[in-house]
C-alpha cells in the first residue's frame, strides 16, 4: 500500500497526519521531498526527525518518528505531524 521510502524505511502517516496532508493538499511524496531537501530547525529526541522547507511565503514542516509496524513486521517512519505556517520576515 505505502511504497514511498525515506532512508530505506517506508513512510506511513498517522491518522492525524493523514488528515493534515489532506488539509494542505500534500502527498507522502511531498513529505519525502521536505525530509530530503528541507532543513532541521531544532534538535529532536532520539529516532525523531523534524524538517522544514520554505515555499514562497509559507513554511512546511514534517515530523517523523521511527516505529515498528506489527502488521508487516518491519521498521517504518511514522509521519506524526505535517504543518504549514507563514514565514516571519
Buried (B, 14 or more C-beta within 10 A) or exposed (E): EEEBEBEEBBBBBBEEBBEBBEEBEBEBEBBBBBBEEBEEEEEBEEEEBBBBBEEEEEBBBBBBBBBEBEEEEEEBBBBBBBBBEEEEE
